[in-house]
């Protein structure tokens, strides 16, 4: 996984990993969520990948748009 830059300084996201049709996000408490095109929509996954690379806004986007749309999660 790649460390999340957290340029805003208030994100709970620690790291992320992008796949062809998915993004995996790890939070500070160790919980890992996988969002796929099938579970969250291709446009949402694309936006999440963009925000992850920018290092800003990913946590807010997840909470606002895809919070309950993960394909799977584990801790």
N, CA, C, O and CB atoms as a CASP TS submission, in Angstrom:
PFRMAT TS
TARGET T0000
AUTHOR 0000-0000-0000
METHOD Language model
MODEL 1
PARENT N/A
ATOM      1  N   UNK     1       0.841  -1.184   0.000  1.00  0.00           N
ATOM      2  CA  UNK     1       0.000   0.000   0.000  1.00  0.00           C
ATOM      3  C   UNK     1       0.879   1.238   0.000  1.00  0.00           C
ATOM      4  O   UNK     1       2.019   1.227   0.466  1.00  0.00           O
ATOM      5  CB  UNK     1      -0.953   0.003   1.213  1.00  0.00           C
ATOM      6  N   UNK     2       0.322   2.278  -0.527  1.00  0.00           N
ATOM      7  CA  UNK     2       1.028   3.550  -0.608  1.00  0.00           C
ATOM      8  C   UNK     2       0.529   4.478   0.507  1.00  0.00           C
ATOM      9  O   UNK     2      -0.680   4.583   0.709  1.00  0.00           O
ATOM     10  CB  UNK     2       0.829   4.206  -2.010  1.00  0.00           C
ATOM     11  N   UNK     3       1.410   5.141   1.220  1.00  0.00           N
ATOM     12  CA  UNK     3       0.962   6.061   2.270  1.00  0.00           C
ATOM     13  C   UNK     3       0.111   7.194   1.686  1.00  0.00           C
ATOM     14  O   UNK     3       0.419   7.723   0.618  1.00  0.00           O
ATOM     15  CB  UNK     3       2.174   6.646   3.021  1.00  0.00           C
ATOM     16  N   UNK     4      -0.950   7.554   2.388  1.00  0.00           N
ATOM     17  CA  UNK     4      -1.796   8.667   1.986  1.00  0.00           C
ATOM     18  C   UNK     4      -1.161   9.955   2.503  1.00  0.00           C
ATOM     19  O   UNK     4      -0.810  10.040   3.679  1.00  0.00           O
ATOM     20  CB  UNK     4      -3.256   8.496   2.525  1.00  0.00           C
ATOM     21  N   UNK     5      -1.011  10.959   1.639  1.00  0.00           N
ATOM     22  CA  UNK     5      -0.290  12.191   1.996  1.00  0.00           C
ATOM     23  C   UNK     5      -1.000  13.006   3.074  1.00  0.00           C
ATOM     24  O   UNK     5      -0.333  13.676   3.862  1.00  0.00           O
ATOM     25  CB  UNK     5      -0.101  13.050   0.763  1.00  0.00           C
ATOM     26  N   UNK     6      -2.315  12.970   3.134  1.00  0.00           N
ATOM     27  CA  UNK     6      -3.087  13.690   4.155  1.00  0.00           C
ATOM     28  C   UNK     6      -2.686  15.165   4.247  1.00  0.00           C
ATOM     29  O   UNK     6      -2.346  15.662   5.321  1.00  0.00           O
ATOM     30  CB  UNK     6      -2.903  13.021   5.517  1.00  0.00           C
ATOM     31  N   UNK     7      -2.732  15.843   3.124  1.00  0.00           N
ATOM     32  CA  UNK     7      -2.319  17.245   3.078  1.00  0.00           C
ATOM     33  C   UNK     7      -3.193  18.158   3.922  1.00  0.00           C
ATOM     34  O   UNK     7      -2.740  19.215   4.362  1.00  0.00           O
ATOM     35  CB  UNK     7      -2.326  17.727   1.660  1.00  0.00           C
ATOM     36  N   UNK     8      -4.437  17.766   4.153  1.00  0.00           N
ATOM     37  CA  UNK     8      -5.328  18.553   5.002  1.00  0.00           C
ATOM     38  C   UNK     8      -5.051  18.354   6.483  1.00  0.00           C
ATOM     39  O   UNK     8      -5.459  19.174   7.305  1.00  0.00           O
ATOM     40  CB  UNK     8      -6.761  18.203   4.708  1.00  0.00           C
ATOM     41  N   UNK     9      -4.361  17.271   6.831  1.00  0.00           N
ATOM     42  CA  UNK     9      -3.964  17.033   8.210  1.00  0.00           C
ATOM     43  C   UNK     9      -5.027  16.450   9.118  1.00  0.00           C
ATOM     44  O   UNK     9      -4.764  16.243  10.303  1.00  0.00           O
ATOM     45  CB  UNK     9      -3.507  18.278   8.784  1.00  0.00           C
ATOM     46  N   UNK    10      -6.229  16.175   8.603  1.00  0.00           N
ATOM     47  CA  UNK    10      -7.297  15.695   9.481  1.00  0.00           C
ATOM     48  C   UNK    10      -7.899  14.370   9.045  1.00  0.00           C
ATOM     49  O   UNK    10      -8.910  13.946   9.602  1.00  0.00           O
ATOM     50  CB  UNK    10      -8.379  16.719   9.561  1.00  0.00           C
ATOM     51  N   UNK    11      -7.314  13.719   8.080  1.00  0.00           N
ATOM     52  CA  UNK    11      -7.873  12.477   7.550  1.00  0.00           C
ATOM     53  C   UNK    11      -7.525  11.302   8.445  1.00  0.00           C
ATOM     54  O   UNK    11      -6.460  11.264   9.061  1.00  0.00           O
ATOM     55  CB  UNK    11      -7.369  12.222   6.130  1.00  0.00           C
ATOM     56  N   UNK    12      -8.432  10.353   8.506  1.00  0.00           N
ATOM     57  CA  UNK    12      -8.164   9.112   9.215  1.00  0.00           C
ATOM     58  C   UNK    12      -7.542   8.062   8.316  1.00  0.00           C
ATOM     59  O   UNK    12      -7.284   6.942   8.757  1.00  0.00           O
ATOM     60  CB  UNK    12      -9.433   8.577   9.816  1.00  0.00           C
ATOM     61  N   UNK    13      -7.298   8.409   7.060  1.00  0.00           N
ATOM     62  CA  UNK    13      -6.752   7.464   6.097  1.00  0.00           C
ATOM     63  C   UNK    13      -5.236   7.393   6.230  1.00  0.00           C
ATOM     64  O   UNK    13      -4.550   8.414   6.282  1.00  0.00           O
ATOM     65  CB  UNK    13      -7.148   7.858   4.665  1.00  0.00           C
ATOM     66  N   UNK    14      -4.732   6.168   6.285  1.00  0.00           N
ATOM     67  CA  UNK    14      -3.293   5.937   6.407  1.00  0.00           C
ATOM     68  C   UNK    14      -2.650   5.583   5.067  1.00  0.00           C
ATOM     69  O   UNK    14      -1.557   6.056   4.755  1.00  0.00           O
ATOM     70  CB  UNK    14      -3.027   4.828   7.411  1.00  0.00           C
ATOM     71  N   UNK    15      -3.334   4.747   4.273  1.00  0.00           N
ATOM     72  CA  UNK    15      -2.732   4.243   3.045  1.00  0.00           C
ATOM     73  C   UNK    15      -3.820   3.836   2.059  1.00  0.00           C
ATOM     74  O   UNK    15      -4.990   3.697   2.415  1.00  0.00           O
ATOM     75  CB  UNK    15      -1.800   3.052   3.343  1.00  0.00           C
ATOM     76  N   UNK    16      -3.402   3.650   0.819  1.00  0.00           N
ATOM     77  CA  UNK    16      -4.337   3.219  -0.225  1.00  0.00           C
ATOM     78  C   UNK    16      -3.581   2.415  -1.272  1.00  0.00           C
ATOM     79  O   UNK    16      -2.354   2.459  -1.359  1.00  0.00           O
ATOM     80  CB  UNK    16      -5.052   4.438  -0.879  1.00  0.00           C
ATOM     81  N   UNK    17      -4.357   1.678  -2.065  1.00  0.00           N
ATOM     82  CA  UNK    17      -3.803   0.928  -3.182  1.00  0.00           C
ATOM     83  C   UNK    17      -4.856   0.915  -4.287  1.00  0.00           C
ATOM     84  O   UNK    17      -6.024   0.617  -4.041  1.00  0.00           O
ATOM     85  CB  UNK    17      -3.394  -0.532  -2.754  1.00  0.00           C
ATOM     86  N   UNK    18      -4.436   1.235  -5.486  1.00  0.00           N
ATOM     87  CA  UNK    18      -5.374   1.239  -6.601  1.00  0.00           C
ATOM     88  C   UNK    18      -5.206  -0.013  -7.434  1.00  0.00           C
ATOM     89  O   UNK    18      -4.103  -0.536  -7.591  1.00  0.00           O
ATOM     90  CB  UNK    18      -5.182   2.483  -7.467  1.00  0.00           C
ATOM     91  N   UNK    19      -6.316  -0.480  -7.962  1.00  0.00           N
ATOM     92  CA  UNK    19      -6.334  -1.591  -8.896  1.00  0.00           C
ATOM     93  C   UNK    19      -7.015  -1.126 -10.169  1.00  0.00           C
ATOM     94  O   UNK    19      -7.419   0.033 -10.272  1.00  0.00           O
ATOM     95  CB  UNK    19      -7.055  -2.831  -8.292  1.00  0.00           C
ATOM     96  N   UNK    20      -7.143  -2.015 -11.132  1.00  0.00           N
ATOM     97  CA  UNK    20      -7.749  -1.653 -12.407  1.00  0.00           C
ATOM     98  C   UNK    20      -9.158  -1.103 -12.211  1.00  0.00           C
ATOM     99  O   UNK    20      -9.504  -0.073 -12.789  1.00  0.00           O
ATOM    100  CB  UNK    20      -7.782  -2.861 -13.341  1.00  0.00           C
ATOM    101  N   UNK    21      -9.970  -1.776 -11.405  1.00  0.00           N
ATOM    102  CA  UNK    21     -11.356  -1.353 -11.192  1.00  0.00           C
ATOM    103  C   UNK    21     -11.694  -1.224  -9.711  1.00  0.00           C
ATOM    104  O   UNK    21     -12.836  -1.436  -9.302  1.00  0.00           O
ATOM    105  CB  UNK    21     -12.310  -2.336 -11.851  1.00  0.00           C
ATOM    106  N   UNK    22     -10.671  -0.867  -8.901  1.00  0.00           N
ATOM    107  CA  UNK    22     -10.901  -0.790  -7.459  1.00  0.00           C
ATOM    108  C   UNK    22      -9.906   0.142  -6.786  1.00  0.00           C
ATOM    109  O   UNK    22      -8.888   0.535  -7.356  1.00  0.00           O
ATOM    110  CB  UNK    22     -10.817  -2.177  -6.834  1.00  0.00           C
ATOM    111  N   UNK    23     -10.251   0.478  -5.543  1.00  0.00           N
ATOM    112  CA  UNK    23      -9.316   1.165  -4.656  1.00  0.00           C
ATOM    113  C   UNK    23      -9.495   0.560  -3.266  1.00  0.00           C
ATOM    114  O   UNK    23     -10.616   0.351  -2.801  1.00  0.00           O
ATOM    115  CB  UNK    23      -9.558   2.732  -4.646  1.00  0.00           C
ATOM    116  N   UNK    24      -8.382   0.287  -2.626  1.00  0.00           N
ATOM    117  CA  UNK    24      -8.364  -0.237  -1.271  1.00  0.00           C
ATOM    118  C   UNK    24      -7.853   0.869  -0.364  1.00  0.00           C
ATOM    119  O   UNK    24      -6.833   1.496  -0.650  1.00  0.00           O
ATOM    120  CB  UNK    24      -7.480  -1.527  -1.161  1.00  0.00           C
ATOM    121  N   UNK    25      -8.565   1.106   0.731  1.00  0.00           N
ATOM    122  CA  UNK    25      -8.239   2.208   1.639  1.00  0.00           C
ATOM    123  C   UNK    25      -8.064   1.669   3.051  1.00  0.00           C
ATOM    124  O   UNK    25      -8.930   0.963   3.568  1.00  0.00           O
ATOM    125  CB  UNK    25      -9.340   3.301   1.605  1.00  0.00           C
ATOM    126  N   UNK    26      -6.936   2.007   3.670  1.00  0.00           N
ATOM    127  CA  UNK    26      -6.677   1.605   5.054  1.00  0.00           C
ATOM    128  C   UNK    26      -6.772   2.821   5.959  1.00  0.00           C
ATOM    129  O   UNK    26      -6.156   3.855   5.701  1.00  0.00           O
ATOM    130  CB  UNK    26      -5.285   0.934   5.190  1.00  0.00           C
ATOM    131  N   UNK    27      -7.554   2.682   7.022  1.00  0.00           N
ATOM    132  CA  UNK    27      -7.715   3.755   7.997  1.00  0.00           C
ATOM    133  C   UNK    27      -6.777   3.549   9.177  1.00  0.00           C
ATOM    134  O   UNK    27      -6.201   2.473   9.340  1.00  0.00           O
ATOM    135  CB  UNK    27      -9.167   3.832   8.480  1.00  0.00           C
ATOM    136  N   UNK    28      -6.627   4.570   9.990  1.00  0.00           N
ATOM    137  CA  UNK    28      -5.693   4.553  11.108  1.00  0.00           C
ATOM    138  C   UNK    28      -5.969   3.486  12.134  1.00  0.00           C
ATOM    139  O   UNK    28      -5.055   3.056  12.837  1.00  0.00           O
ATOM    140  CB  UNK    28      -5.698   5.860  11.772  1.00  0.00           C
ATOM    141  N   UNK    29      -7.220   3.042  12.240  1.00  0.00           N
ATOM    142  CA  UNK    29      -7.546   1.992  13.209  1.00  0.00           C
ATOM    143  C   UNK    29      -7.267   0.594  12.670  1.00  0.00           C
ATOM    144  O   UNK    29      -7.535  -0.403  13.340  1.00  0.00           O
ATOM    145  CB  UNK    29      -9.000   2.096  13.616  1.00  0.00           C
ATOM    146  N   UNK    30      -6.722   0.526  11.446  1.00  0.00           N
ATOM    147  CA  UNK    30      -6.377  -0.750  10.852  1.00  0.00           C
ATOM    148  C   UNK    30      -7.445  -1.347   9.957  1.00  0.00           C
ATOM    149  O   UNK    30      -7.199  -2.355   9.295  1.00  0.00           O
ATOM    150  CB  UNK    30      -6.063  -1.702  11.911  1.00  0.00           C
ATOM    151  N   UNK    31      -8.627  -0.744   9.924  1.00  0.00           N
ATOM    152  CA  UNK    31      -9.696  -1.244   9.069  1.00  0.00           C
ATOM    153  C   UNK    31      -9.374  -0.949   7.610  1.00  0.00           C
ATOM    154  O   UNK    31      -8.937   0.147   7.261  1.00  0.00           O
ATOM    155  CB  UNK    31     -11.048  -0.618   9.463  1.00  0.00           C
ATOM    156  N   UNK    32      -9.598  -1.944   6.772  1.00  0.00           N
ATOM    157  CA  UNK    32      -9.327  -1.829   5.338  1.00  0.00           C
ATOM    158  C   UNK    32     -10.640  -2.007   4.582  1.00  0.00           C
ATOM    159  O   UNK    32     -11.381  -2.958   4.833  1.00  0.00           O
ATOM    160  CB  UNK    32      -8.264  -2.884   4.873  1.00  0.00           C
ATOM    161  N   UNK    33     -10.925  -1.096   3.661  1.00  0.00           N
ATOM    162  CA  UNK    33     -12.126  -1.140   2.834  1.00  0.00           C
ATOM    163  C   UNK    33     -11.722  -1.252   1.377  1.00  0.00           C
ATOM    164  O   UNK    33     -10.783  -0.591   0.932  1.00  0.00           O
ATOM    165  CB  UNK    33     -13.010   0.111   3.064  1.00  0.00           C
ATOM    166  N   UNK    34     -12.432  -2.087   0.636  1.00  0.00           N
ATOM    167  CA  UNK    34     -12.219  -2.210  -0.795  1.00  0.00           C
ATOM    168  C   UNK    34     -13.471  -1.708  -1.501  1.00  0.00           C
ATOM    169  O   UNK    34     -14.570  -2.215  -1.278  1.00  0.00           O
ATOM    170  CB  UNK    34     -11.891  -3.682  -1.198  1.00  0.00           C
ATOM    171  N   UNK    35     -13.290  -0.710  -2.353  1.00  0.00           N
ATOM    172  CA  UNK    35     -14.366  -0.154  -3.168  1.00  0.00           C
ATOM    173  C   UNK    35     -14.098  -0.545  -4.613  1.00  0.00           C
ATOM    174  O   UNK    35     -13.001  -0.318  -5.123  1.00  0.00           O
ATOM    175  CB  UNK    35     -14.469   1.406  -3.008  1.00  0.00           C
ATOM    176  N   UNK    36     -15.081  -1.124  -5.272  1.00  0.00           N
ATOM    177  CA  UNK    36     -14.928  -1.551  -6.658  1.00  0.00           C
ATOM    178  C   UNK    36     -15.905  -0.796  -7.551  1.00  0.00           C
ATOM    179  O   UNK    36     -16.849  -0.165  -7.074  1.00  0.00           O
ATOM    180  CB  UNK    36     -15.144  -3.070  -6.786  1.00  0.00           C
ATOM    181  N   UNK    37     -15.660  -0.873  -8.852  1.00  0.00           N
ATOM    182  CA  UNK    37     -16.598  -0.273  -9.799  1.00  0.00           C
ATOM    183  C   UNK    37     -17.993  -0.854  -9.603  1.00  0.00           C
ATOM    184  O   UNK    37     -18.987  -0.136  -9.710  1.00  0.00           O
ATOM    185  CB  UNK    37     -16.125  -0.497 -11.248  1.00  0.00           C
ATOM    186  N   UNK    38     -18.070  -2.152  -9.316  1.00  0.00           N
ATOM    187  CA  UNK    38     -19.357  -2.813  -9.133  1.00  0.00           C
ATOM    188  C   UNK    38     -20.064  -2.364  -7.853  1.00  0.00           C
ATOM    189  O   UNK    38     -21.289  -2.245  -7.840  1.00  0.00           O
ATOM    190  CB  UNK    38     -19.165  -4.316  -9.112  1.00  0.00           C
ATOM    191  N   UNK    39     -19.313  -2.113  -6.778  1.00  0.00           N
ATOM    192  CA  UNK    39     -19.948  -1.770  -5.501  1.00  0.00           C
ATOM    193  C   UNK    39     -20.221  -0.278  -5.341  1.00  0.00           C
ATOM    194  O   UNK    39     -21.241   0.110  -4.771  1.00  0.00           O
ATOM    195  CB  UNK    39     -19.083  -2.239  -4.365  1.00  0.00           C
ATOM    196  N   UNK    40     -19.318   0.554  -5.839  1.00  0.00           N
ATOM    197  CA  UNK    40     -19.425   2.001  -5.602  1.00  0.00           C
ATOM    198  C   UNK    40     -19.644   2.816  -6.878  1.00  0.00           C
ATOM    199  O   UNK    40     -19.950   4.007  -6.809  1.00  0.00           O
ATOM    200  CB  UNK    40     -18.179   2.492  -4.912  1.00  0.00           C
ATOM    201  N   UNK    41     -19.490   2.184  -8.032  1.00  0.00           N
ATOM    202  CA  UNK    41     -19.637   2.897  -9.297  1.00  0.00           C
ATOM    203  C   UNK    41     -18.283   3.337  -9.830  1.00  0.00           C
ATOM    204  O   UNK    41     -17.419   3.793  -9.081  1.00  0.00           O
ATOM    205  CB  UNK    41     -20.556   4.107  -9.128  1.00  0.00           C
ATOM    206  N   UNK    42     -18.119   3.192 -11.137  1.00  0.00           N
ATOM    207  CA  UNK    42     -16.835   3.509 -11.766  1.00  0.00           C
ATOM    208  C   UNK    42     -16.451   4.972 -11.599  1.00  0.00           C
ATOM    209  O   UNK    42     -15.277   5.276 -11.386  1.00  0.00           O
ATOM    210  CB  UNK    42     -16.882   3.165 -13.237  1.00  0.00           C
ATOM    211  N   UNK    43     -17.406   5.876 -11.689  1.00  0.00           N
ATOM    212  CA  UNK    43     -17.064   7.299 -11.547  1.00  0.00           C
ATOM    213  C   UNK    43     -16.621   7.615 -10.127  1.00  0.00           C
ATOM    214  O   UNK    43     -15.712   8.422  -9.931  1.00  0.00           O
ATOM    215  CB  UNK    43     -18.262   8.183 -11.930  1.00  0.00           C
ATOM    216  N   UNK    44     -17.247   6.994  -9.137  1.00  0.00           N
ATOM    217  CA  UNK    44     -16.829   7.213  -7.750  1.00  0.00           C
ATOM    218  C   UNK    44     -15.447   6.635  -7.488  1.00  0.00           C
ATOM    219  O   UNK    44     -14.626   7.271  -6.826  1.00  0.00           O
ATOM    220  CB  UNK    44     -17.839   6.597  -6.786  1.00  0.00           C
ATOM    221  N   UNK    45     -15.182   5.445  -7.996  1.00  0.00           N
ATOM    222  CA  UNK    45     -13.865   4.840  -7.814  1.00  0.00           C
ATOM    223  C   UNK    45     -12.803   5.689  -8.509  1.00  0.00           C
ATOM    224  O   UNK    45     -11.718   5.892  -7.964  1.00  0.00           O
ATOM    225  CB  UNK    45     -13.846   3.391  -8.360  1.00  0.00           C
ATOM    226  N   UNK    46     -13.106   6.180  -9.696  1.00  0.00           N
ATOM    227  CA  UNK    46     -12.170   7.056 -10.400  1.00  0.00           C
ATOM    228  C   UNK    46     -11.875   8.320  -9.614  1.00  0.00           C
ATOM    229  O   UNK    46     -10.727   8.759  -9.542  1.00  0.00           O
ATOM    230  CB  UNK    46     -12.718   7.419 -11.763  1.00  0.00           C
ATOM    231  N   UNK    47     -12.907   8.906  -9.026  1.00  0.00           N
ATOM    232  CA  UNK    47     -12.724  10.117  -8.213  1.00  0.00           C
ATOM    233  C   UNK    47     -11.894   9.812  -6.970  1.00  0.00           C
ATOM    234  O   UNK    47     -11.045  10.612  -6.577  1.00  0.00           O
ATOM    235  CB  UNK    47     -14.091  10.710  -7.805  1.00  0.00           C
ATOM    236  N   UNK    48     -12.133   8.674  -6.360  1.00  0.00           N
ATOM    237  CA  UNK    48     -11.372   8.284  -5.176  1.00  0.00           C
ATOM    238  C   UNK    48      -9.893   8.093  -5.510  1.00  0.00           C
ATOM    239  O   UNK    48      -9.022   8.477  -4.730  1.00  0.00           O
ATOM    240  CB  UNK    48     -11.946   6.999  -4.575  1.00  0.00           C
ATOM    241  N   UNK    49      -9.614   7.499  -6.667  1.00  0.00           N
ATOM    242  CA  UNK    49      -8.219   7.320  -7.090  1.00  0.00           C
ATOM    243  C   UNK    49      -7.538   8.671  -7.270  1.00  0.00           C
ATOM    244  O   UNK    49      -6.394   8.860  -6.858  1.00  0.00           O
ATOM    245  CB  UNK    49      -8.147   6.510  -8.401  1.00  0.00           C
ATOM    246  N   UNK    50      -8.246   9.599  -7.886  1.00  0.00           N
ATOM    247  CA  UNK    50      -7.707  10.949  -8.092  1.00  0.00           C
ATOM    248  C   UNK    50      -7.413  11.628  -6.756  1.00  0.00           C
ATOM    249  O   UNK    50      -6.332  12.186  -6.565  1.00  0.00           O
ATOM    250  CB  UNK    50      -8.694  11.804  -8.914  1.00  0.00           C
ATOM    251  N   UNK    51      -8.367  11.581  -5.840  1.00  0.00           N
ATOM    252  CA  UNK    51      -8.191  12.212  -4.528  1.00  0.00           C
ATOM    253  C   UNK    51      -7.070  11.537  -3.731  1.00  0.00           C
ATOM    254  O   UNK    51      -6.326  12.204  -3.011  1.00  0.00           O
ATOM    255  CB  UNK    51      -9.505  12.160  -3.733  1.00  0.00           C
ATOM    256  N   UNK    52      -6.955  10.224  -3.863  1.00  0.00           N
ATOM    257  CA  UNK    52      -5.882   9.507  -3.165  1.00  0.00           C
ATOM    258  C   UNK    52      -4.520   9.973  -3.665  1.00  0.00           C
ATOM    259  O   UNK    52      -3.615  10.227  -2.870  1.00  0.00           O
ATOM    260  CB  UNK    52      -6.029   7.981  -3.358  1.00  0.00           C
ATOM    261  N   UNK    53      -4.375  10.084  -4.977  1.00  0.00           N
ATOM    262  CA  UNK    53      -3.097  10.550  -5.539  1.00  0.00           C
ATOM    263  C   UNK    53      -2.806  11.986  -5.125  1.00  0.00           C
ATOM    264  O   UNK    53      -1.649  12.335  -4.887  1.00  0.00           O
ATOM    265  CB  UNK    53      -3.110  10.442  -7.072  1.00  0.00           C
ATOM    266  N   UNK    54      -3.833  12.823  -5.034  1.00  0.00           N
ATOM    267  CA  UNK    54      -3.650  14.212  -4.610  1.00  0.00           C
ATOM    268  C   UNK    54      -3.314  14.324  -3.130  1.00  0.00           C
ATOM    269  O   UNK    54      -2.662  15.280  -2.708  1.00  0.00           O
ATOM    270  CB  UNK    54      -4.898  15.016  -4.908  1.00  0.00           C
ATOM    271  N   UNK    55      -3.759  13.344  -2.337  1.00  0.00           N
ATOM    272  CA  UNK    55      -3.491  13.358  -0.904  1.00  0.00           C
ATOM    273  C   UNK    55      -4.397  14.274  -0.121  1.00  0.00           C
ATOM    274  O   UNK    55      -4.066  14.694   0.987  1.00  0.00           O
ATOM    275  CB  UNK    55      -2.090  13.749  -0.662  1.00  0.00           C
ATOM    276  N   UNK    56      -5.546  14.586  -0.700  1.00  0.00           N
ATOM    277  CA  UNK    56      -6.465  15.519  -0.027  1.00  0.00           C
ATOM    278  C   UNK    56      -7.898  15.256  -0.472  1.00  0.00           C
ATOM    279  O   UNK    56      -8.171  15.145  -1.668  1.00  0.00           O
ATOM    280  CB  UNK    56      -6.073  16.992  -0.323  1.00  0.00           C
ATOM    281  N   UNK    57      -8.810  15.155   0.487  1.00  0.00           N
ATOM    282  CA  UNK    57     -10.234  15.064   0.190  1.00  0.00           C
ATOM    283  C   UNK    57     -10.820  13.670   0.112  1.00  0.00           C
ATOM    284  O   UNK    57     -12.032  13.530  -0.049  1.00  0.00           O
ATOM    285  CB  UNK    57     -10.489  15.730  -1.062  1.00  0.00           C
ATOM    286  N   UNK    58     -10.011  12.644   0.219  1.00  0.00           N
ATOM    287  CA  UNK    58     -10.518  11.284   0.069  1.00  0.00           C
ATOM    288  C   UNK    58     -11.459  10.889   1.204  1.00  0.00           C
ATOM    289  O   UNK    58     -12.522  10.323   0.948  1.00  0.00           O
ATOM    290  CB  UNK    58      -9.364  10.306  -0.001  1.00  0.00           C
ATOM    291  N   UNK    59     -11.098  11.170   2.429  1.00  0.00           N
ATOM    292  CA  UNK    59     -11.944  10.805   3.558  1.00  0.00           C
ATOM    293  C   UNK    59     -13.301  11.486   3.474  1.00  0.00           C
ATOM    294  O   UNK    59     -14.327  10.849   3.710  1.00  0.00           O
ATOM    295  CB  UNK    59     -11.262  11.164   4.869  1.00  0.00           C
ATOM    296  N   UNK    60     -13.320  12.756   3.145  1.00  0.00           N
ATOM    297  CA  UNK    60     -14.588  13.490   3.012  1.00  0.00           C
ATOM    298  C   UNK    60     -15.437  12.903   1.892  1.00  0.00           C
ATOM    299  O   UNK    60     -16.651  12.761   2.043  1.00  0.00           O
ATOM    300  CB  UNK    60     -14.323  14.985   2.744  1.00  0.00           C
ATOM    301  N   UNK    61     -14.812  12.563   0.776  1.00  0.00           N
ATOM    302  CA  UNK    61     -15.557  11.979  -0.343  1.00  0.00           C
ATOM    303  C   UNK    61     -16.157  10.635   0.051  1.00  0.00           C
ATOM    304  O   UNK    61     -17.311  10.352  -0.272  1.00  0.00           O
ATOM    305  CB  UNK    61     -14.644  11.812  -1.572  1.00  0.00           C
ATOM    306  N   UNK    62     -15.393   9.814   0.739  1.00  0.00           N
ATOM    307  CA  UNK    62     -15.911   8.522   1.183  1.00  0.00           C
ATOM    308  C   UNK    62     -17.126   8.726   2.085  1.00  0.00           C
ATOM    309  O   UNK    62     -18.160   8.088   1.885  1.00  0.00           O
ATOM    310  CB  UNK    62     -14.817   7.720   1.925  1.00  0.00           C
ATOM    311  N   UNK    63     -17.009   9.603   3.067  1.00  0.00           N
ATOM    312  CA  UNK    63     -18.111   9.844   3.991  1.00  0.00           C
ATOM    313  C   UNK    63     -19.344  10.398   3.299  1.00  0.00           C
ATOM    314  O   UNK    63     -20.470  10.078   3.679  1.00  0.00           O
ATOM    315  CB  UNK    63     -17.674  10.789   5.072  1.00  0.00           C
ATOM    316  N   UNK    64     -19.140  11.217   2.301  1.00  0.00           N
ATOM    317  CA  UNK    64     -20.265  11.867   1.611  1.00  0.00           C
ATOM    318  C   UNK    64     -20.902  10.984   0.542  1.00  0.00           C
ATOM    319  O   UNK    64     -22.122  10.991   0.379  1.00  0.00           O
ATOM    320  CB  UNK    64     -19.799  13.159   0.975  1.00  0.00           C
ATOM    321  N   UNK    65     -20.082  10.221  -0.186  1.00  0.00           N
ATOM    322  CA  UNK    65     -20.590   9.580  -1.396  1.00  0.00           C
ATOM    323  C   UNK    65     -20.629   8.053  -1.403  1.00  0.00           C
ATOM    324  O   UNK    65     -21.516   7.475  -2.032  1.00  0.00           O
ATOM    325  CB  UNK    65     -19.782  10.016  -2.517  1.00  0.00           C
ATOM    326  N   UNK    66     -19.708   7.388  -0.730  1.00  0.00           N
ATOM    327  CA  UNK    66     -19.623   5.928  -0.872  1.00  0.00           C
ATOM    328  C   UNK    66     -19.472   5.178   0.451  1.00  0.00           C
ATOM    329  O   UNK    66     -19.072   4.014   0.455  1.00  0.00           O
ATOM    330  CB  UNK    66     -18.469   5.582  -1.759  1.00  0.00           C
ATOM    331  N   UNK    67     -19.776   5.808   1.538  1.00  0.00           N
ATOM    332  CA  UNK    67     -19.517   5.240   2.862  1.00  0.00           C
ATOM    333  C   UNK    67     -19.994   3.791   3.014  1.00  0.00           C
ATOM    334  O   UNK    67     -19.289   2.963   3.591  1.00  0.00           O
ATOM    335  CB  UNK    67     -20.179   6.091   3.909  1.00  0.00           C
ATOM    336  N   UNK    68     -21.168   3.492   2.506  1.00  0.00           N
ATOM    337  CA  UNK    68     -21.741   2.162   2.686  1.00  0.00           C
ATOM    338  C   UNK    68     -21.692   1.325   1.408  1.00  0.00           C
ATOM    339  O   UNK    68     -22.453   0.370   1.256  1.00  0.00           O
ATOM    340  CB  UNK    68     -23.172   2.281   3.163  1.00  0.00           C
ATOM    341  N   UNK    69     -20.805   1.685   0.502  1.00  0.00           N
ATOM    342  CA  UNK    69     -20.739   1.013  -0.800  1.00  0.00           C
ATOM    343  C   UNK    69     -19.466   0.195  -0.996  1.00  0.00           C
ATOM    344  O   UNK    69     -19.047  -0.036  -2.131  1.00  0.00           O
ATOM    345  CB  UNK    69     -20.846   2.032  -1.899  1.00  0.00           C
ATOM    346  N   UNK    70     -18.862  -0.234   0.078  1.00  0.00           N
ATOM    347  CA  UNK    70     -17.633  -1.027  -0.086  1.00  0.00           C
ATOM    348  C   UNK    70     -17.983  -2.452  -0.499  1.00  0.00           C
ATOM    349  O   UNK    70     -19.052  -2.964  -0.165  1.00  0.00           O
ATOM    350  CB  UNK    70     -16.800  -1.036   1.226  1.00  0.00           C
ATOM    351  N   UNK    71     -17.085  -3.073  -1.217  1.00  0.00           N
ATOM    352  CA  UNK    71     -17.257  -4.459  -1.639  1.00  0.00           C
ATOM    353  C   UNK    71     -16.974  -5.401  -0.476  1.00  0.00           C
ATOM    354  O   UNK    71     -17.671  -6.397  -0.282  1.00  0.00           O
ATOM    355  CB  UNK    71     -16.336  -4.784  -2.830  1.00  0.00           C
ATOM    356  N   UNK    72     -15.939  -5.071   0.297  1.00  0.00           N
ATOM    357  CA  UNK    72     -15.596  -5.854   1.479  1.00  0.00           C
ATOM    358  C   UNK    72     -14.717  -5.019   2.407  1.00  0.00           C
ATOM    359  O   UNK    72     -14.125  -4.019   2.002  1.00  0.00           O
ATOM    360  CB  UNK    72     -14.878  -7.170   1.082  1.00  0.00           C
ATOM    361  N   UNK    73     -14.652  -5.461   3.662  1.00  0.00           N
ATOM    362  CA  UNK    73     -13.788  -4.792   4.637  1.00  0.00           C
ATOM    363  C   UNK    73     -13.280  -5.820   5.632  1.00  0.00           C
ATOM    364  O   UNK    73     -13.870  -6.886   5.809  1.00  0.00           O
ATOM    365  CB  UNK    73     -14.545  -3.643   5.369  1.00  0.00           C
ATOM    366  N   UNK    74     -12.168  -5.475   6.278  1.00  0.00           N
ATOM    367  CA  UNK    74     -11.597  -6.315   7.324  1.00  0.00           C
ATOM    368  C   UNK    74     -10.727  -5.459   8.237  1.00  0.00           C
ATOM    369  O   UNK    74     -10.371  -4.325   7.917  1.00  0.00           O
ATOM    370  CB  UNK    74     -10.776  -7.482   6.715  1.00  0.00           C
ATOM    371  N   UNK    75     -10.407  -6.029   9.352  1.00  0.00           N
ATOM    372  CA  UNK    75      -9.537  -5.335  10.324  1.00  0.00           C
ATOM    373  C   UNK    75      -8.459  -6.270  10.796  1.00  0.00           C
ATOM    374  O   UNK    75      -7.624  -5.885  11.614  1.00  0.00           O
ATOM    375  CB  UNK    75     -10.346  -4.807  11.530  1.00  0.00           C
TER
END
